[in-house]
Amino acid sequence: MSSSLSIADRVAALSDEQAVTALALVLQRQGLTVDPFTHAEQQAHLREALNQPEITDSIEPTPGGHPR
């Protein structure tokens, strides 16, 4: 299942707090620790990851969820 919105668009639609939480979860799932002093570097990694086809192609909308 695919969506007309890219994962980058979905992340951009998040509030700052939600985006930081999403970034922390992604990093934790990758086995990385979250260091607030490396925010810019982590943000660059997240933006790079969001543009990878294997990420964007694997996103499925949450049943009953609302597109942003």
The first five atom37 places (N, CA, C, CB, O) and aatype in JSON, in Angstrom:
{
  "aatype": [12, 15, 15, 15, 10, 15, 9, 0, 3, 1, 19, 0, 0, 10, 15, 3, 6, 5, 0, 19, 16, 0, 10, 0, 10, 19, 10, 5, 1, 5, 7, 10, 16, 19, 3, 14, 13, 16, 8, 0, 6, 5, 5, 0, 8, 10, 1, 6, 0, 10, 2, 5, 14, 6, 9, 16, 3, 15, 9, 6, 14, 16, 14, 7, 7, 8, 14, 1],
  "atom_mask": [
    [1, 1, 1, 1, 1],
    [1, 1, 1, 1, 1],
    [1, 1, 1, 1, 1],
    [1, 1, 1, 1, 1],
    [1, 1, 1, 1, 1],
    [1, 1, 1, 1, 1],
    [1, 1, 1, 1, 1],
    [1, 1, 1, 1, 1],
    [1, 1, 1, 1, 1],
    [1, 1, 1, 1, 1],
    [1, 1, 1, 1, 1],
    [1, 1, 1, 1, 1],
    [1, 1, 1, 1, 1],
    [1, 1, 1, 1, 1],
    [1, 1, 1, 1, 1],
    [1, 1, 1, 1, 1],
    [1, 1, 1, 1, 1],
    [1, 1, 1, 1, 1],
    [1, 1, 1, 1, 1],
    [1, 1, 1, 1, 1],
    [1, 1, 1, 1, 1],
    [1, 1, 1, 1, 1],
    [1, 1, 1, 1, 1],
    [1, 1, 1, 1, 1],
    [1, 1, 1, 1, 1],
    [1, 1, 1, 1, 1],
    [1, 1, 1, 1, 1],
    [1, 1, 1, 1, 1],
    [1, 1, 1, 1, 1],
    [1, 1, 1, 1, 1],
    [1, 1, 1, 0, 1],
    [1, 1, 1, 1, 1],
    [1, 1, 1, 1, 1],
    [1, 1, 1, 1, 1],
    [1, 1, 1, 1, 1],
    [1, 1, 1, 1, 1],
    [1, 1, 1, 1, 1],
    [1, 1, 1, 1, 1],
    [1, 1, 1, 1, 1],
    [1, 1, 1, 1, 1],
    [1, 1, 1, 1, 1],
    [1, 1, 1, 1, 1],
    [1, 1, 1, 1, 1],
    [1, 1, 1, 1, 1],
    [1, 1, 1, 1, 1],
    [1, 1, 1, 1, 1],
    [1, 1, 1, 1, 1],
    [1, 1, 1, 1, 1],
    [1, 1, 1, 1, 1],
    [1, 1, 1, 1, 1],
    [1, 1, 1, 1, 1],
    [1, 1, 1, 1, 1],
    [1, 1, 1, 1, 1],
    [1, 1, 1, 1, 1],
    [1, 1, 1, 1, 1],
    [1, 1, 1, 1, 1],
    [1, 1, 1, 1, 1],
    [1, 1, 1, 1, 1],
    [1, 1, 1, 1, 1],
    [1, 1, 1, 1, 1],
    [1, 1, 1, 1, 1],
    [1, 1, 1, 1, 1],
    [1, 1, 1, 1, 1],
    [1, 1, 1, 0, 1],
    [1, 1, 1, 0, 1],
    [1, 1, 1, 1, 1],
    [1, 1, 1, 1, 1],
    [1, 1, 1, 1, 1]
  ],
  "atom_positions": [
    [[0.85, -1.16, 0.0], [0.0, 0.0, 0.0], [0.9, 1.23, 0.0], [-0.97, 0.0, 1.21], [1.92, 1.25, 0.69]],
    [[0.53, 2.24, -0.76], [1.33, 3.44, -0.8], [0.46, 4.66, -0.57], [2.08, 3.55, -2.13], [-0.77, 4.58, -0.6]],
    [[1.1, 5.76, -0.34], [0.39, 7.0, -0.09], [0.88, 8.06, -1.06], [0.59, 7.46, 1.37], [2.01, 7.98, -1.56]],
    [[0.05, 9.04, -1.33], [0.46, 10.12, -2.22], [1.44, 11.07, -1.53], [-0.76, 10.89, -2.72], [2.11, 11.85, -2.2]],
    [[1.52, 11.01, -0.21], [2.46, 11.85, 0.53], [3.76, 11.09, 0.76], [1.86, 12.29, 1.88], [3.75, 9.91, 1.11]],
    [[4.88, 11.78, 0.56], [6.17, 11.14, 0.82], [6.41, 11.11, 2.33], [7.32, 11.89, 0.09], [5.77, 11.84, 3.09]],
    [[7.32, 10.26, 2.74], [7.65, 10.19, 4.16], [8.22, 11.53, 4.63], [8.67, 9.05, 4.43], [8.0, 11.94, 5.77]],
    [[8.95, 12.21, 3.76], [9.48, 13.53, 4.12], [8.34, 14.51, 4.38], [10.41, 14.07, 3.01], [8.4, 15.32, 5.3]],
    [[7.28, 14.43, 3.56], [6.11, 15.29, 3.77], [5.42, 14.96, 5.08], [5.13, 15.15, 2.6], [4.97, 15.84, 5.8]],
    [[5.35, 13.68, 5.38], [4.7, 13.25, 6.62], [5.48, 13.75, 7.83], [4.59, 11.72, 6.67], [4.88, 14.23, 8.8]],
    [[6.79, 13.65, 7.77], [7.62, 14.13, 8.89], [7.51, 15.64, 8.99], [9.09, 13.7, 8.71], [7.44, 16.19, 10.09]],
    [[7.51, 16.32, 7.85], [7.4, 17.79, 7.86], [6.09, 18.25, 8.49], [7.52, 18.33, 6.43], [6.02, 19.35, 9.04]],
    [[5.05, 17.42, 8.4], [3.76, 17.78, 8.96], [3.69, 17.59, 10.48], [2.68, 16.96, 8.3], [2.74, 18.03, 11.12]],
    [[4.69, 16.93, 11.05], [4.71, 16.7, 12.49], [5.05, 17.98, 13.24], [5.71, 15.6, 12.85], [5.74, 18.86, 12.72]],
    [[4.56, 18.06, 14.47], [4.98, 19.16, 15.34], [6.45, 18.93, 15.68], [4.1, 19.26, 16.65], [6.97, 17.83, 15.48]],
    [[7.12, 19.96, 16.18], [8.53, 19.8, 16.55], [8.72, 18.67, 17.55], [9.08, 21.11, 17.12], [9.65, 17.88, 17.42]],
    [[7.85, 18.6, 18.54], [7.96, 17.55, 19.56], [7.79, 16.17, 18.95], [6.91, 17.77, 20.66], [8.53, 15.25, 19.29]],
    [[6.82, 16.01, 18.05], [6.6, 14.72, 17.4], [7.78, 14.36, 16.51], [5.3, 14.76, 16.58], [8.18, 13.19, 16.46]],
    [[8.33, 15.33, 15.8], [9.47, 15.07, 14.92], [10.7, 14.64, 15.72], [9.79, 16.31, 14.08], [11.41, 13.73, 15.31]],
    [[10.94, 15.29, 16.85], [12.07, 14.91, 17.69], [11.87, 13.5, 18.24], [12.24, 15.93, 18.86], [12.81, 12.71, 18.29]],
    [[10.65, 13.18, 18.64], [10.35, 11.84, 19.13], [10.56, 10.8, 18.04], [8.92, 11.77, 19.65], [11.13, 9.74, 18.29]],
    [[10.1, 11.1, 16.82], [10.29, 10.18, 15.7], [11.77, 9.97, 15.42], [9.58, 10.71, 14.44], [12.22, 8.85, 15.2]],
    [[12.53, 11.06, 15.43], [13.98, 10.96, 15.21], [14.62, 10.1, 16.3], [14.62, 12.35, 15.18], [15.46, 9.25, 15.99]],
    [[14.25, 10.31, 17.54], [14.82, 9.52, 18.64], [14.5, 8.04, 18.47], [14.29, 10.02, 19.99], [15.36, 7.19, 18.7]],
    [[13.27, 7.72, 18.06], [12.88, 6.32, 17.86], [13.67, 5.69, 16.72], [11.38, 6.22, 17.57], [14.1, 4.54, 16.83]],
    [[13.84, 6.42, 15.64], [14.62, 5.91, 14.5], [16.05, 5.61, 14.94], [14.61, 6.91, 13.32], [16.6, 4.56, 14.63]],
    [[16.63, 6.54, 15.66], [18.01, 6.36, 16.12], [18.13, 5.2, 17.09], [18.53, 7.65, 16.77], [19.07, 4.41, 17.01]],
    [[17.18, 5.09, 18.01], [17.21, 3.98, 18.97], [17.07, 2.64, 18.26], [16.09, 4.15, 20.0], [17.76, 1.69, 18.62]],
    [[16.2, 2.56, 17.27], [16.03, 1.32, 16.52], [17.27, 0.95, 15.73], [14.84, 1.44, 15.59], [17.5, -0.22, 15.42]],
    [[18.09, 1.95, 15.41], [19.35, 1.71, 14.72], [20.47, 1.41, 15.71], [19.72, 2.92, 13.86], [21.61, 1.19, 15.31]],
    [[20.14, 1.4, 17.0], [21.14, 1.09, 18.02], [22.01, 2.28, 18.38], [0.0, 0.0, 0.0], [23.09, 2.11, 18.96]],
    [[21.57, 3.47, 18.04], [22.35, 4.67, 18.33], [21.76, 5.39, 19.54], [22.37, 5.6, 17.1], [20.56, 5.31, 19.81]],
    [[22.6, 6.08, 20.26], [22.11, 6.87, 21.39], [21.75, 8.26, 20.91], [23.17, 6.94, 22.52], [22.29, 8.77, 19.92]],
    [[20.83, 8.86, 21.6], [20.37, 10.19, 21.25], [21.17, 11.2, 22.07], [18.84, 10.36, 21.5], [21.12, 11.2, 23.3]],
    [[21.91, 12.05, 21.38], [22.75, 13.07, 22.02], [22.27, 14.43, 21.55], [24.27, 12.86, 21.68], [22.43, 14.76, 20.37]],
    [[21.69, 15.24, 22.44], [21.15, 16.53, 22.01], [22.2, 17.47, 21.44], [20.48, 17.19, 23.17], [21.85, 18.44, 20.77]],
    [[23.47, 17.21, 21.69], [24.53, 18.08, 21.2], [24.9, 17.79, 19.74], [25.75, 17.94, 22.07], [25.67, 18.53, 19.13]],
    [[24.35, 16.71, 19.19], [24.62, 16.38, 17.79], [23.35, 16.47, 16.94], [25.22, 14.97, 17.68], [23.2, 15.77, 15.94]],
    [[22.44, 17.34, 17.36], [21.14, 17.49, 16.69], [21.28, 17.74, 15.19], [20.36, 18.63, 17.32], [20.6, 17.08, 14.4]],
    [[22.12, 18.64, 14.79], [22.25, 18.97, 13.36], [22.72, 17.77, 12.55], [23.23, 20.14, 13.16], [22.22, 17.51, 11.46]],
    [[23.66, 17.03, 13.09], [24.16, 15.83, 12.4], [23.07, 14.77, 12.31], [25.4, 15.26, 13.14], [22.89, 14.14, 11.26]],
    [[22.33, 14.57, 13.41], [21.26, 13.58, 13.41], [20.15, 13.99, 12.44], [20.68, 13.42, 14.83], [19.59, 13.14, 11.75]],
    [[19.85, 15.27, 12.38], [18.82, 15.75, 11.46], [19.25, 15.5, 10.01], [18.55, 17.25, 11.68], [18.43, 15.11, 9.17]],
    [[20.52, 15.71, 9.72], [21.03, 15.46, 8.36], [20.91, 13.98, 8.01], [22.51, 15.93, 8.24], [20.55, 13.64, 6.88]],
    [[21.23, 13.11, 8.97], [21.1, 11.66, 8.73], [19.64, 11.28, 8.49], [21.66, 10.86, 9.92], [19.34, 10.47, 7.61]],
    [[18.74, 11.86, 9.28], [17.32, 11.56, 9.1], [16.84, 12.01, 7.74], [16.49, 12.22, 10.21], [16.13, 11.27, 7.05]],
    [[17.21, 13.22, 7.33], [16.79, 13.73, 6.02], [17.33, 12.84, 4.9], [17.26, 15.17, 5.83], [16.64, 12.59, 3.91]],
    [[18.56, 12.38, 5.05], [19.15, 11.49, 4.05], [18.38, 10.17, 4.0], [20.64, 11.23, 4.36], [18.09, 9.66, 2.93]],
    [[18.07, 9.64, 5.17], [17.34, 8.37, 5.24], [15.94, 8.49, 4.65], [17.26, 7.87, 6.68], [15.45, 7.58, 3.99]],
    [[15.3, 9.62, 4.89], [13.93, 9.8, 4.4], [13.86, 9.83, 2.88], [13.36, 11.08, 4.96], [12.8, 9.58, 2.3]],
    [[14.96, 10.13, 2.24], [14.97, 10.2, 0.78], [15.38, 8.89, 0.12], [15.89, 11.29, 0.34], [15.47, 8.82, -1.11]],
    [[15.62, 7.85, 0.91], [16.01, 6.55, 0.36], [14.77, 5.79, -0.1], [16.8, 5.73, 1.4], [13.81, 5.66, 0.66]],
    [[14.78, 5.27, -1.34], [13.6, 4.55, -1.86], [13.18, 3.36, -1.0], [13.89, 4.07, -3.26], [11.98, 3.09, -0.88]],
    [[14.12, 2.67, -0.41], [13.73, 1.52, 0.42], [12.95, 1.94, 1.66], [14.97, 0.73, 0.84], [12.21, 1.14, 2.22]],
    [[13.11, 3.18, 2.08], [12.33, 3.71, 3.21], [10.98, 4.19, 2.7], [13.1, 4.87, 3.92], [9.93, 3.79, 3.22]],
    [[11.0, 5.03, 1.71], [9.74, 5.61, 1.22], [8.82, 4.56, 0.62], [10.02, 6.69, 0.19], [7.6, 4.68, 0.72]],
    [[9.38, 3.53, 0.0], [8.55, 2.48, -0.6], [7.96, 1.53, 0.44], [9.37, 1.68, -1.59], [6.99, 0.83, 0.15]],
    [[8.53, 1.51, 1.64], [8.06, 0.57, 2.66], [7.03, 1.17, 3.61], [9.23, 0.06, 3.46], [6.5, 0.47, 4.46]],
    [[6.73, 2.44, 3.46], [5.79, 3.11, 4.36], [4.37, 2.74, 3.98], [5.98, 4.63, 4.32], [3.98, 2.83, 2.81]],
    [[3.62, 2.32, 4.98], [2.21, 2.01, 4.78], [1.39, 2.88, 5.72], [1.92, 0.5, 5.02], [1.75, 3.03, 6.89]],
    [[0.3, 3.46, 5.22], [-0.54, 4.27, 6.1], [-1.12, 3.44, 7.23], [-1.66, 4.92, 5.3], [-1.39, 2.25, 7.07]],
    [[-1.3, 4.08, 8.36], [-1.92, 3.42, 9.49], [-3.42, 3.29, 9.21], [-1.66, 4.21, 10.81], [-4.08, 4.27, 8.87]],
    [[-3.97, 2.06, 9.36], [-5.41, 1.9, 9.12], [-6.19, 2.86, 10.02], [-5.86, 0.43, 9.38], [-5.95, 2.93, 11.23]],
    [[-7.11, 3.57, 9.43], [-7.91, 4.54, 10.2], [-7.19, 5.84, 10.46], [0.0, 0.0, 0.0], [-7.76, 6.75, 11.06]],
    [[-5.94, 5.95, 10.02], [-5.19, 7.17, 10.23], [-5.61, 8.24, 9.26], [0.0, 0.0, 0.0], [-6.32, 7.99, 8.29]],
    [[-5.17, 9.43, 9.54], [-5.51, 10.56, 8.71], [-4.27, 11.02, 7.94], [-6.09, 11.72, 9.55], [-3.21, 11.2, 8.54]],
    [[-4.39, 11.21, 6.64], [-3.23, 11.74, 5.9], [-2.98, 13.17, 6.33], [-3.46, 11.68, 4.36], [-3.91, 13.9, 6.65]],
    [[-1.72, 13.56, 6.32], [-1.36, 14.92, 6.73], [-1.04, 15.71, 5.51], [-0.17, 14.94, 7.69], [-0.7, 16.89, 5.62]]
  ]
}
